[in-house]
Amino acid sequence: MSTTTAGLDFTNFHNIINGELISTAVTQNGINPANRKSNSPVPVASHADLDKAVTAAQVAFEQWSRYPLEDRRRALFAYSDALNAEKEAFTSLLTKEQGKPLSQAAVEVDMAVAWIKGLASLELPEVVLEDTPERKIVQRFTPIGVSAAIVPWNFPVLLAIGKIVSALITGNSIIVKPSPFTPYTALKLAELAIPFFPKGLFQALSGDDQLGPWITMHPGIRKISFTGSTLTGKRVSAACAQNLKRCTLELGGNDAAIVCEDVDLDALIPKIAPLCFLNSSQVCMMIKRVYVHESIYELFRDRLVAYVKSLPVGDGAQPDVFFGPLQNEMQYHKALDLLNSISTERLRLALGGTVNESGGYFIHPTIIDNPPDTARVVVEEPFAPLLPLMKWTTEEEVIARANAGPTGLGGSVWGRDLNRAQRLAARLECGSIWVNSHFAVAPHVPFGGCKESGTGVEWGVDGLKAYCNSQTVWVFKND
């Protein structure tokens, strides 16, 4: 962790409280998942540190919420330019802490740069609900106050930025809590922000497992945005209910892709394969189940296997690697347990299924050949490169199977007949649906889940509204 630039020092890491770099008596460290070696020490915030951050955030909110929108936008645009200037160092740091290949890390950082300006460019105007000679009624959107972002380890830069910018452009202050597995880029995002915003407006706290519950229960924080597992999301929701905090929850998914018989396989395979395996499948909105029409199943399976075999596995810092390691030991052991279920359930393998012991948390891509719908690899979200392929026959049957299960984050349909594909896609029970794509995202487009995949949305105008109170103003005109 020795990368430095002319701007930030990427060697030492601090919490950012009230515009200052703060160290703590207790530290911890993340692990480079490619070699299991310790990265640099990071602070472990105390409850007193959190109290200081909340107090500073409350003061900054009172100031920032009165800034004109154009001033907020100008500050965020300057911050975007500063991140762009440091993007190579952030990319390298992201690979060291998260494990994703440099090429994929660079895409994430580039997206973060674009998301800052994209979200900050959105408009959230007042809405005139009525305007008559007697009265005028206007709906306006006012900032909530101090917000907190609880960020996961799979996309620690982009998902942090989405929450940060949505909060700041709408006039709120924010405290960012990164995952203990990937604290480094978030701390540097907050450090980078110091010259651009009032002190205390954008802070970051690295901590242990106590910090999240402290944040969700803190009476001075009025809004939580959480991305992570469904189980933890339920705990966050319950904690927020204690003092009626607003909360947005973007949780797990088990996205299905339906492949129709009229697809062009030559064009499809290079498109769909990465959407099953990017970031070693550690993406909430990644394809996790593929339903292929029985008439083309074997051909699709064999071509997908041949293509995936050509994608290199290794340390993400090496050129041309596609599959990096899983991010942490916990996720690695979950994947090993799921791999073991393939043999105990006597499922057929089309590719992989074994683990080569190495210095890192590497799981080679595994494709399971037409398992039953009750198999664990179908029912559970792997968050590892374990992909079940299954045959389907009728439309009614495949829609029912795709919609089975408690989650509903994303889903896709692939086919040349766009009318049919759109008709099928419209019946998927999920927050985002795609036709002939998957995992396409944009800052002006909201995303969120149905069922146990979450509540509310991130990004887009509706994502901004999640950081606002709806306020109606009634003006009765003089006679």
Backbone torsions as a table, in degrees:
resi	resn	phi	psi	omega
1	MET	NA	54.1	-172.4
2	SER	-112.1	6.7	-177.9
3	THR	-64.7	134.5	174.8
4	THR	-130.7	156.1	173.0
5	THR	-130.5	174.3	178.2
6	ALA	-63.7	-22.6	-178.8
7	GLY	-92.4	-81.8	-175.8
8	LEU	-88.8	151.6	169.9
9	ASP	-90.4	114.4	-178.8
10	PHE	-95.4	22.0	178.7
11	THR	-101.6	-39.2	-175.9
12	ASN	-112.9	144.5	-172.9
13	PHE	-129.3	135.0	-177.2
14	HIS	-135.6	157.2	164.7
15	ASN	-71.7	152.1	178.2
16	ILE	-113.5	109.2	-178.7
17	ILE	-128.0	121.9	177.7
18	ASN	53.4	41.5	176.2
19	GLY	77.6	8.9	-177.9
20	GLU	-120.3	152.8	176.8
21	LEU	-87.0	116.6	-171.9
22	ILE	-116.0	127.9	173.8
23	SER	-97.0	166.0	179.2
24	THR	-131.1	156.3	-180.0
25	ALA	-66.0	-34.6	179.5
26	VAL	-102.7	136.0	176.9
27	THR	-128.6	166.6	172.9
28	GLN	-144.2	-179.9	179.1
29	ASN	-148.2	149.8	170.9
30	GLY	-83.1	174.3	-177.8
31	ILE	-120.3	134.7	170.0
32	ASN	-71.6	111.7	-172.2
33	PRO	-70.1	-12.7	178.7
34	ALA	-77.1	-25.1	-178.5
35	ASN	-136.2	1.4	179.2
36	ARG	61.0	22.0	176.3
37	LYS	-90.2	150.6	-177.8
38	SER	-71.2	135.9	167.9
39	ASN	-85.0	-176.3	-175.1
40	SER	-62.0	154.8	175.6
41	PRO	-68.2	146.5	175.8
42	VAL	-129.1	158.4	-178.1
43	PRO	-67.0	157.8	167.9
44	VAL	-117.3	106.3	-174.2
45	ALA	-68.5	143.5	174.2
46	SER	-94.7	171.3	176.1
47	HIS	-64.2	-33.4	177.6
48	ALA	-64.6	-37.7	176.0
49	ASP	-61.3	-42.8	178.7
50	LEU	-62.9	-43.5	179.0
51	ASP	-59.2	-42.3	178.8
52	LYS	-62.7	-42.0	-179.1
53	ALA	-65.4	-40.8	179.9
54	VAL	-66.0	-42.5	177.9
55	THR	-60.5	-44.9	178.6
56	ALA	-64.2	-38.8	-179.7
57	ALA	-66.5	-35.2	178.4
58	GLN	-66.4	-40.9	178.1
59	VAL	-65.3	-45.2	-179.4
60	ALA	-63.9	-37.6	179.1
61	PHE	-59.6	-44.6	-179.0
62	GLU	-59.0	-35.9	179.3
63	GLN	-77.8	-50.6	-172.7
64	TRP	-67.9	-36.0	-177.2
65	SER	-64.2	-17.9	177.8
66	ARG	-95.0	-4.6	177.0
67	TYR	-65.6	140.2	171.0
68	PRO	-60.7	149.2	-179.1
69	LEU	-54.4	-41.0	-178.0
70	GLU	-64.1	-33.1	177.0
71	ASP	-69.0	-41.3	175.9
72	ARG	-61.2	-45.7	-178.4
73	ARG	-61.9	-42.8	-178.8
74	ARG	-62.4	-41.9	178.8
75	ALA	-64.0	-41.3	179.8
76	LEU	-68.5	-37.7	176.9
77	PHE	-63.0	-41.7	178.0
78	ALA	-64.0	-39.1	177.0
79	TYR	-63.1	-40.8	177.2
80	SER	-59.3	-42.9	178.7
81	ASP	-64.0	-37.6	178.5
82	ALA	-65.9	-40.9	176.9
83	LEU	-64.3	-40.8	178.7
84	ASN	-60.4	-37.9	179.5
85	ALA	-67.8	-24.2	-179.1
86	GLU	-105.4	13.5	-167.5
87	LYS	-65.5	-32.0	179.0
88	GLU	-65.1	-42.3	178.8
89	ALA	-67.7	-40.5	176.9
90	PHE	-64.1	-38.2	179.0
91	THR	-62.3	-47.2	179.4
92	SER	-62.6	-43.2	179.3
93	LEU	-63.4	-40.6	179.7
94	LEU	-61.8	-43.1	178.3
95	THR	-64.1	-39.3	-178.9
96	LYS	-66.9	-34.8	-177.0
97	GLU	-93.4	-30.0	-174.4
98	GLN	-102.8	-32.9	178.1
99	GLY	101.9	-16.5	-177.3
100	LYS	-65.2	149.0	-179.9
101	PRO	-57.7	152.2	-178.7
102	LEU	-54.6	-38.2	-179.1
103	SER	-63.0	-40.8	179.4
104	GLN	-74.9	-34.1	175.9
105	ALA	-64.4	-39.5	179.1
106	ALA	-63.5	-38.9	177.3
107	VAL	-62.7	-43.1	-179.6
108	GLU	-61.8	-44.6	-179.7
109	VAL	-66.4	-42.3	176.9
110	ASP	-60.0	-41.4	177.6
111	MET	-63.0	-39.5	179.2
112	ALA	-61.7	-43.2	177.0
113	VAL	-57.9	-46.2	-179.5
114	ALA	-68.5	-37.2	-178.3
115	TRP	-65.0	-35.0	179.6
116	ILE	-58.6	-51.6	-178.6
117	LYS	-71.7	-35.4	179.7
118	GLY	-64.2	-47.3	179.4
119	LEU	-69.5	-39.7	-178.4
120	ALA	-69.6	-16.6	179.7
121	SER	-86.4	-12.4	-177.9
122	LEU	-67.8	151.6	178.9
123	GLU	-109.8	140.4	177.7
124	LEU	-130.7	70.9	-171.9
125	PRO	-75.3	162.4	170.0
126	GLU	-64.9	149.3	-179.7
127	VAL	-114.8	120.8	176.5
128	VAL	-81.6	111.7	-178.0
129	LEU	-87.4	-27.6	178.9
130	GLU	-159.4	139.4	176.0
131	ASP	-147.0	98.9	-177.3
132	THR	-123.6	171.7	176.6
133	PRO	-58.7	-25.5	-177.4
134	GLU	-86.4	-37.2	-173.3
135	ARG	-158.7	162.7	174.2
136	LYS	-129.8	132.3	178.9
137	ILE	-121.1	125.7	-176.4
138	VAL	-125.5	136.7	170.7
139	GLN	-101.3	127.7	177.1
140	ARG	-128.3	164.2	-174.1
141	PHE	-121.0	113.8	-174.2
142	THR	-110.9	146.8	-177.2
143	PRO	-65.3	148.9	-175.9
144	ILE	-79.6	-40.9	-176.0
145	GLY	139.2	-133.1	179.6
146	VAL	-79.6	125.1	177.7
147	SER	-116.0	163.2	178.0
148	ALA	-136.0	139.6	178.9
149	ALA	-112.9	120.5	175.4
150	ILE	-106.2	111.7	-163.9
151	VAL	-108.5	137.3	-179.0
152	PRO	-83.4	176.6	-175.0
153	TRP	-91.7	-5.6	-174.8
154	ASN	-84.9	-36.0	175.3
155	PHE	-133.1	69.3	-170.1
156	PRO	-69.8	-20.0	178.2
157	VAL	-88.1	-57.5	-174.6
158	LEU	-63.1	-44.3	-176.8
159	LEU	-70.6	-32.0	173.6
160	ALA	-64.7	-47.7	-176.9
161	ILE	-60.8	-40.5	179.5
162	GLY	-58.6	-40.0	179.6
163	LYS	-74.6	-43.3	-177.9
164	ILE	-59.4	-51.4	-174.1
165	VAL	-69.1	-39.4	177.8
166	SER	-60.3	-38.3	178.3
167	ALA	-69.6	-48.2	-172.7
168	LEU	-70.8	-40.7	-176.7
169	ILE	-66.9	-25.5	179.2
170	THR	-90.8	2.5	172.0
171	GLY	99.6	9.3	179.7
172	ASN	-92.9	167.2	165.4
173	SER	-102.2	164.3	-175.5
174	ILE	-146.6	143.3	171.8
175	ILE	-117.3	125.1	-177.6
176	VAL	-101.5	127.9	173.0
177	LYS	-114.4	104.6	176.7
178	PRO	-76.1	164.7	172.0
179	SER	-63.0	141.9	174.1
180	PRO	-59.3	-20.7	177.9
181	PHE	-75.6	-28.9	-175.8
182	THR	-137.9	68.3	-176.7
183	PRO	-87.2	-13.9	-162.3
184	TYR	-71.3	-50.8	-176.6
185	THR	-66.0	-36.3	-179.6
186	ALA	-64.2	-42.1	178.3
187	LEU	-62.1	-38.7	179.2
188	LYS	-73.1	-32.4	173.8
189	LEU	-59.8	-41.1	179.4
190	ALA	-71.7	-38.8	177.9
191	GLU	-64.1	-42.5	178.4
192	LEU	-59.1	-29.8	-174.0
193	ALA	-79.5	-14.6	-171.4
194	ILE	-51.6	-46.2	-176.4
195	PRO	-71.3	-12.6	-168.6
196	PHE	-101.1	-15.0	-172.2
197	PHE	-135.1	160.0	174.2
198	PRO	-57.7	148.8	178.3
199	LYS	-57.0	137.0	176.8
200	GLY	86.5	-5.7	-177.2
201	LEU	-75.8	-42.1	-176.7
202	PHE	-128.6	105.7	-177.3
203	GLN	-123.0	160.8	178.4
204	ALA	-140.6	135.7	179.6
205	LEU	-126.1	119.8	169.4
206	SER	-88.6	137.7	-178.6
207	GLY	-156.7	-175.7	178.3
208	ASP	-96.8	-162.0	-174.8
209	ASP	-68.7	-11.0	178.4
210	GLN	-80.5	-24.0	-169.9
211	LEU	-66.2	-41.8	179.4
212	GLY	-57.4	-52.8	176.7
213	PRO	-59.8	-37.7	177.2
214	TRP	-60.1	-42.7	-178.8
215	ILE	-65.0	-46.6	-175.9
216	THR	-67.9	-24.1	-179.8
217	MET	-95.4	-8.7	-172.4
218	HIS	-69.2	127.0	-176.4
219	PRO	-69.3	-18.6	-178.8
220	GLY	-84.6	-8.0	178.5
221	ILE	-100.8	127.1	-172.2
222	ARG	-105.6	-9.6	-176.8
223	LYS	-147.7	133.7	175.4
224	ILE	-119.4	131.5	168.2
225	SER	-115.9	117.4	-174.2
226	PHE	-122.0	131.5	169.7
227	THR	-121.8	126.9	-178.4
228	GLY	170.6	-154.0	-174.9
229	SER	-75.6	156.0	177.9
230	THR	-61.9	-41.2	-179.1
231	LEU	-60.0	-48.9	179.7
232	THR	-67.9	-35.8	178.3
233	GLY	-59.3	-37.5	177.3
234	LYS	-64.8	-37.1	177.7
235	ARG	-67.8	-40.8	177.5
236	VAL	-61.3	-44.6	-179.6
237	SER	-61.3	-42.7	179.8
238	ALA	-64.8	-39.4	179.0
239	ALA	-67.5	-40.9	179.6
240	CYS	-64.4	-30.5	-179.1
241	ALA	-66.1	-21.9	-177.1
242	GLN	-61.6	-36.7	175.6
243	ASN	-127.6	26.3	173.8
244	LEU	55.5	40.6	170.6
245	LYS	-64.6	147.0	167.7
246	ARG	-70.5	145.3	173.9
247	CYS	-147.4	140.9	171.8
248	THR	-113.6	129.6	-176.4
249	LEU	-122.1	118.0	174.1
250	GLU	-113.6	108.2	-165.3
251	LEU	-116.3	-165.6	-173.1
252	GLY	-69.3	164.4	178.0
253	GLY	-146.4	168.7	176.2
254	ASN	-140.8	63.6	-167.9
255	ASP	-60.4	134.7	177.5
256	ALA	-103.3	143.5	170.6
257	ALA	-119.5	130.2	179.0
258	ILE	-107.2	120.6	-178.6
259	VAL	-106.3	117.5	-179.6
260	CYS	-82.2	164.8	-172.9
261	GLU	-75.7	-12.2	-176.0
262	ASP	-95.4	11.2	-177.8
263	VAL	-69.7	157.6	171.2
264	ASP	-92.2	102.1	-173.9
265	LEU	-61.9	-35.9	180.0
266	ASP	-60.5	-39.1	178.9
267	ALA	-81.7	-31.4	-172.4
268	LEU	-73.6	-47.1	-170.5
269	ILE	-57.5	-49.7	179.4
270	PRO	-64.7	-18.3	179.4
271	LYS	-86.0	-44.2	-172.2
272	ILE	-82.8	-30.9	-176.3
273	ALA	-58.6	-50.5	178.6
274	PRO	-61.3	-28.7	-179.1
275	LEU	-76.3	-6.8	171.0
276	CYS	-96.3	-21.8	-166.3
277	PHE	-130.6	0.5	177.7
278	LEU	-54.0	144.2	179.3
279	ASN	54.4	36.7	-177.2
280	SER	51.2	37.0	177.1
281	SER	66.5	16.4	178.7
282	GLN	-90.9	61.4	-178.5
283	VAL	-137.9	129.5	-177.4
284	CYS	-62.5	-36.7	-176.2
285	MET	-101.8	31.9	176.1
286	MET	-90.5	154.0	174.7
287	ILE	-64.3	123.6	-178.9
288	LYS	-112.8	-20.4	178.3
289	ARG	-138.5	134.7	177.9
290	VAL	-120.3	121.1	176.6
291	TYR	-104.2	116.5	-174.5
292	VAL	-113.9	132.7	179.8
293	HIS	-56.6	137.1	-172.4
294	GLU	-57.3	-28.4	-176.2
295	SER	-70.6	-19.9	179.3
296	ILE	-122.4	8.9	-171.4
297	TYR	-57.2	-53.8	-175.4
298	GLU	-61.6	-41.2	180.0
299	LEU	-66.0	-43.5	177.0
300	PHE	-60.3	-49.1	-178.7
301	ARG	-56.3	-49.5	-175.0
302	ASP	-66.6	-38.1	179.6
303	ARG	-71.7	-37.5	177.3
304	LEU	-64.1	-44.9	178.9
305	VAL	-59.1	-46.1	-179.2
306	ALA	-61.6	-40.0	-179.2
307	TYR	-68.7	-45.8	-176.4
308	VAL	-66.0	-33.3	176.7
309	LYS	-58.6	-26.6	-176.2
310	SER	-83.3	-5.5	-176.9
311	LEU	-91.3	119.2	-173.8
312	PRO	-69.3	145.8	175.6
313	VAL	-109.6	136.4	176.8
314	GLY	167.5	-171.3	177.5
315	ASP	-60.2	125.8	-177.4
316	GLY	-61.2	-17.9	178.4
317	ALA	-75.9	-12.8	179.4
318	GLN	-85.4	147.1	-178.4
319	PRO	-66.2	147.9	171.8
320	ASP	72.2	1.3	177.3
321	VAL	-69.0	136.6	174.5
322	PHE	-104.8	-45.4	-179.8
323	PHE	-98.3	108.1	169.7
324	GLY	-86.6	-170.4	179.3
325	PRO	-77.4	164.8	163.9
326	LEU	-66.4	157.1	-166.6
327	GLN	-75.9	-30.9	-173.4
328	ASN	-150.8	167.5	-175.5
329	GLU	-64.6	-38.2	179.3
330	MET	-59.5	-48.5	-178.9
331	GLN	-66.6	-35.5	179.1
332	TYR	-61.8	-44.4	-179.2
333	HIS	-72.0	-31.4	172.9
334	LYS	-62.6	-41.3	178.9
335	ALA	-66.0	-40.7	177.8
336	LEU	-61.9	-40.1	178.7
337	ASP	-63.6	-41.3	178.7
338	LEU	-68.3	-36.9	175.2
339	LEU	-61.1	-41.4	178.9
340	ASN	-62.0	-31.5	-179.4
341	SER	-66.5	-24.6	179.1
342	ILE	-62.6	-42.0	179.2
343	SER	-77.9	-40.0	-178.5
344	THR	-66.9	-29.9	177.2
345	GLU	-90.9	1.7	176.0
346	ARG	56.6	48.8	177.9
347	LEU	-88.2	157.4	178.7
348	ARG	-90.0	141.0	178.2
349	LEU	-105.7	135.5	171.1
350	ALA	-97.2	-23.6	-179.8
351	LEU	-159.1	142.9	170.9
352	GLY	72.5	-144.9	-179.4
353	GLY	101.4	-6.3	179.3
354	THR	-120.3	161.1	178.8
355	VAL	-122.3	126.1	174.7
356	ASN	-92.0	118.4	-179.7
357	GLU	-61.7	134.9	-178.2
358	SER	-150.6	-175.4	178.9
359	GLY	-77.8	-9.4	-177.4
360	GLY	-122.9	-177.6	-178.0
361	TYR	-91.9	62.9	-174.2
362	PHE	-94.6	129.8	171.3
363	ILE	-122.3	118.1	179.9
364	HIS	-73.7	150.3	-177.0
365	PRO	-58.0	137.0	-177.4
366	THR	-130.2	129.8	178.8
367	ILE	-120.1	124.7	-176.3
368	ILE	-100.5	130.9	-170.0
369	ASP	-90.7	102.1	173.1
370	ASN	50.7	56.9	176.5
371	PRO	-73.4	162.1	174.8
372	PRO	-69.6	157.0	-178.2
373	ASP	-62.9	-18.8	-179.1
374	THR	-86.5	-6.0	-178.7
375	ALA	-63.9	146.4	-179.0
376	ARG	-60.1	-37.5	-178.6
377	VAL	-67.3	-15.4	175.5
378	VAL	-93.1	-42.2	-173.1
379	VAL	-77.0	-37.4	-174.5
380	GLU	-94.8	152.8	173.5
381	GLU	-83.7	112.6	-172.7
382	PRO	-69.7	-38.4	-170.1
383	PHE	50.4	41.4	179.3
384	ALA	-161.8	160.8	-174.2
385	PRO	-76.3	61.9	178.2
386	LEU	-120.6	111.2	-170.7
387	LEU	-121.4	119.1	173.9
388	PRO	-86.8	131.6	171.6
389	LEU	-107.1	134.8	-177.0
390	MET	-137.6	147.7	178.7
391	LYS	-83.1	147.6	169.2
392	TRP	-134.1	157.5	-175.8
393	THR	-118.5	-55.5	-176.4
394	THR	-112.6	156.5	-179.7
395	GLU	-63.9	-43.9	-179.3
396	GLU	-59.2	-42.4	-178.6
397	GLU	-64.7	-45.1	-174.5
398	VAL	-72.4	-33.4	176.5
399	ILE	-65.0	-43.4	178.6
400	ALA	-61.5	-41.0	-179.6
401	ARG	-70.0	-40.8	179.6
402	ALA	-64.5	-34.0	-177.8
403	ASN	-86.5	-5.6	179.6
404	ALA	-67.4	148.7	178.1
405	GLY	104.8	163.9	-171.9
406	PRO	-82.3	-14.7	-174.1
407	THR	-103.6	164.2	178.8
408	GLY	-160.8	71.9	-177.7
409	LEU	-90.6	-62.9	-179.9
410	GLY	-140.4	167.2	176.6
411	GLY	-166.8	159.2	-177.5
412	SER	-145.2	157.1	174.1
413	VAL	-129.1	136.5	-175.9
414	TRP	-121.3	121.4	179.3
415	GLY	-177.1	158.7	179.2
416	ARG	-78.7	-33.3	179.3
417	ASP	-77.1	96.4	-173.2
418	LEU	-66.8	-33.6	178.3
419	ASN	-62.8	-45.9	179.0
420	ARG	-65.6	-44.0	-177.8
421	ALA	-61.9	-42.7	179.1
422	GLN	-67.6	-36.0	178.1
423	ARG	-63.5	-42.8	176.9
424	LEU	-66.8	-44.1	-176.3
425	ALA	-61.9	-35.5	-178.2
426	ALA	-64.9	-17.1	-179.1
427	ARG	-94.2	-2.5	178.3
428	LEU	-75.1	136.4	-177.9
429	GLU	-93.2	80.5	-178.1
430	CYS	-156.3	165.4	-175.4
431	GLY	-77.7	-29.6	177.8
432	SER	-129.6	132.6	174.1
433	ILE	-127.0	145.3	179.8
434	TRP	-129.1	147.7	171.6
435	VAL	-114.4	120.8	-178.4
436	ASN	61.1	32.6	172.4
437	SER	-165.2	178.9	174.5
438	HIS	-163.6	146.4	175.1
439	PHE	66.1	20.8	171.8
440	ALA	-76.6	129.1	-177.5
441	VAL	-136.8	158.9	177.9
442	ALA	-155.4	150.3	-175.3
443	PRO	-65.1	-25.8	-179.2
444	HIS	-88.8	0.8	-177.2
445	VAL	-109.9	120.9	179.5
446	PRO	-69.7	147.9	171.0
447	PHE	-138.4	146.5	179.3
448	GLY	-175.0	-178.1	-172.4
449	GLY	-120.6	164.1	171.3
450	CYS	-101.5	170.0	176.3
451	LYS	52.5	-130.5	-176.0
452	GLU	-87.8	16.6	175.8
453	SER	-91.3	4.9	171.4
454	GLY	134.6	178.8	177.0
455	THR	-133.4	138.2	-178.6
456	GLY	79.5	-177.5	-179.2
457	VAL	-133.9	157.7	170.0
458	GLU	-106.2	158.0	172.8
459	TRP	66.2	172.2	-178.2
460	GLY	66.1	177.9	179.3
461	VAL	-62.2	-38.5	178.5
462	ASP	-66.2	-32.8	174.8
463	GLY	-64.7	-38.2	175.8
464	LEU	-65.3	-41.2	-179.4
465	LYS	-60.6	-26.3	179.9
466	ALA	-65.8	-16.8	177.4
467	TYR	-100.2	15.2	-174.8
468	CYS	-129.2	154.0	164.0
469	ASN	-88.5	139.7	170.7
470	SER	-83.6	123.4	-176.8
471	GLN	-125.9	128.0	176.7
472	THR	-105.6	135.2	-179.2
473	VAL	-116.1	120.5	178.9
474	TRP	-104.5	122.5	177.7
475	VAL	-117.9	113.7	176.7
476	PHE	-92.9	123.4	-172.9
477	LYS	-80.7	153.6	178.3
478	ASN	-66.7	147.9	176.8
479	ASP	-65.2	NA	NA
